Amino acid sequence: MAFDFKKEYKEFYMPKNKPEIVTVPKANYIAIRGKGDPNEVCGAYQQAISVLYAVAYTLKMSYKTDHKIEGFFEYVVPPLEGFWWQDGIDYTDKASFNWISVIRLPEFITQKDFEWAVETATKKKKLDCSSAELMTIDEGLCVQ
């Protein structure tokens, strides 16, 4: 059975109804940074999501290609996550939102594997995936 981050890390992906303090460990992510209204049709956010999933699924399905990833095991692509902020505080002005959208990666994905996936997804999907970056995030102590 494929490894499922939501099931293995329930405290992060399926929070309880009552707020609690959790320590989110350091992990690697596919990330794209941007700014703008997330609801804009064909806007930067929607394009970023397409790139995130293109790279995520290229890595997930790599075992069916000639590119072999050391330590690879089958897994379910984790859910989309994001960090949102504004320089001012006007939540009605969605165009001023800054964001970093991310999808968690298994620990066995290296920079080399990531670069292969970006290149492969760009060719296969005919989509510019160059905005994707491999990001390590150590959130630490959080309220969930």
C-alpha positions as CSV (number, residue, x, y, z in Angstrom):
1,M,0.0,0.0,0.0
2,A,1.3,3.5,-0.9
3,F,2.5,5.7,1.9
4,D,-0.1,8.4,2.7
5,F,1.1,11.5,4.5
6,K,-2.4,12.4,5.6
7,K,-2.8,9.1,7.4
8,E,0.7,8.9,8.8
9,Y,0.8,12.5,10.0
10,K,-2.8,13.0,11.1
11,E,-1.8,15.7,13.6
12,F,-0.7,17.9,10.7
13,Y,-3.2,17.0,7.9
14,M,-6.4,16.1,9.8
15,P,-6.5,18.5,12.8
16,K,-8.9,18.0,15.7
17,N,-11.8,20.4,16.2
18,K,-10.1,22.0,19.1
19,P,-6.9,24.1,18.6
20,E,-3.7,22.5,19.9
21,I,0.0,23.2,19.8
22,V,2.0,20.9,17.5
23,T,5.6,20.9,16.4
24,V,5.9,20.6,12.7
25,P,9.2,19.0,11.7
26,K,11.5,20.1,9.0
27,A,10.4,18.8,5.6
28,N,11.0,19.3,1.9
29,Y,8.4,20.8,-0.5
30,I,7.8,21.8,-4.0
31,A,7.2,25.5,-3.7
32,I,6.1,28.4,-5.9
33,R,6.1,32.0,-4.7
34,G,3.7,34.6,-6.1
35,K,1.5,37.5,-5.6
36,G,-2.1,38.3,-6.6
37,D,-5.7,37.3,-6.4
38,P,-6.0,33.5,-6.1
39,N,-9.5,33.6,-7.8
40,E,-8.2,35.4,-11.0
41,V,-9.1,33.1,-13.9
42,C,-5.8,32.0,-15.6
43,G,-3.9,34.1,-13.0
44,A,-0.6,33.5,-11.4
45,Y,-2.0,31.4,-8.6
46,Q,-3.9,29.0,-10.8
47,Q,-0.8,28.6,-13.1
48,A,1.3,27.9,-10.0
49,I,-1.0,25.2,-8.9
50,S,-0.8,23.5,-12.3
51,V,3.0,23.6,-12.1
52,L,3.1,22.2,-8.5
53,Y,0.9,19.2,-9.4
54,A,2.8,18.6,-12.7
55,V,6.1,18.3,-10.8
56,A,4.6,16.4,-7.9
57,Y,3.0,13.7,-10.1
58,T,6.2,13.5,-12.3
59,L,8.1,12.6,-9.1
60,K,5.4,10.2,-7.9
61,M,5.3,8.3,-11.2
62,S,9.1,8.4,-11.7
63,Y,9.3,4.7,-10.9
64,K,7.6,4.0,-14.3
65,T,10.4,5.9,-16.2
66,D,14.1,5.4,-16.7
67,H,14.9,7.8,-13.9
68,K,15.4,5.8,-10.8
69,I,15.3,7.6,-7.4
70,E,17.3,6.0,-4.6
71,G,15.2,4.9,-1.7
72,F,11.9,5.4,-3.7
73,F,8.7,4.0,-2.3
74,E,5.2,4.5,-3.6
75,Y,3.3,7.3,-2.0
76,V,0.1,9.4,-2.2
77,V,0.8,13.0,-3.3
78,P,0.1,15.1,-0.2
79,P,-2.4,17.9,-0.1
80,L,-1.7,21.4,-1.2
81,E,-0.6,23.8,1.5
82,G,0.1,27.5,1.5
83,F,1.4,30.5,3.3
84,W,-0.5,33.7,2.8
85,W,0.2,37.3,3.9
86,Q,-0.3,40.9,2.9
87,D,2.0,43.9,3.4
88,G,-1.0,45.9,4.6
89,I,-4.2,44.6,6.2
90,D,-7.0,44.8,3.7
91,Y,-8.4,41.3,3.2
92,T,-10.8,42.6,0.6
93,D,-7.9,43.5,-1.7
94,K,-7.1,40.0,-2.9
95,A,-4.7,41.4,-5.6
96,S,-2.3,42.3,-2.7
97,F,-2.0,38.8,-1.3
98,N,1.5,37.3,-1.3
99,W,1.7,33.5,-1.2
100,I,3.9,30.5,-1.3
101,S,2.1,27.4,-2.3
102,V,3.7,24.0,-1.5
103,I,3.3,20.3,-1.7
104,R,5.3,18.1,0.6
105,L,7.9,15.7,-0.8
106,P,9.2,12.4,0.6
107,E,12.6,12.7,2.2
108,F,14.2,10.6,-0.5
109,I,13.8,13.3,-3.2
110,T,17.1,15.0,-3.9
111,Q,17.9,18.3,-5.7
112,K,19.0,16.2,-8.7
113,D,15.6,14.3,-8.7
114,F,13.7,17.6,-8.4
115,E,15.6,19.2,-11.3
116,W,14.9,16.1,-13.4
117,A,11.1,16.3,-12.5
118,V,11.0,20.0,-13.4
119,E,12.6,19.4,-16.8
120,T,10.5,16.3,-17.5
121,A,7.2,18.0,-16.5
122,T,8.1,21.0,-18.6
123,K,8.6,18.8,-21.7
124,K,5.7,16.3,-21.1
125,K,3.1,18.8,-20.0
126,K,4.3,21.6,-22.3
127,L,4.2,23.9,-19.2
128,D,6.9,26.2,-18.0
129,C,7.8,24.7,-14.6
130,S,10.9,26.8,-14.0
131,S,9.1,28.7,-11.2
132,A,9.1,25.6,-9.0
133,E,11.7,25.3,-6.3
134,L,12.8,22.7,-3.8
135,M,12.2,24.3,-0.4
136,T,13.0,23.1,3.1
137,I,10.7,24.5,5.7
138,D,11.1,24.1,9.4
139,E,7.9,25.5,10.9
140,G,8.6,24.3,14.4
141,L,6.0,25.2,17.1
142,C,2.6,26.0,15.7
143,V,-1.1,26.2,16.6
144,Q,-3.2,23.8,14.7
